[in-house]
Amino acid sequence: MSKTGPQKLEELRLLMFEQNLDGYIVLHGDAHQSEYLAPCDERIGYISGFKGSNGLCLVTMEDALMWTDGRYYLAAEQ
């Protein structure tokens, strides 16, 4: 059974609490700065469900925010 978005955020926030972190930034990219990411490197897709190729997420204990460019505005709203 796969985890839901809220479950993933809950787990991340628990880790943040344990490490005394106020926020966690999730970037779109891999260790090699590849244009196209392997599925195992789709961190934004994992935490948010977003399938675009450009974005940035910030997770705090209260909020989960995401930024992307105009190409993905409608997709990011979902």
RAVEN-V638061 format. One record per run of one state. SS is the DSSP state (@ for helix, = for strand, . for the rest). FROM is the first residue (numbers start at 0). TO is the last residue. Records with the same first field share a line. If there is no record, write none. Layout:
SS=FROM-TO / FROM-TO
This chain:
.=0-3 / 18-21 / 27-37 / 41-41 / 48-54 / 60-62 / 67-68 / 77-77
@=4-17 / 38-40 / 42-47 / 69-76
==22-26 / 55-59 / 63-66
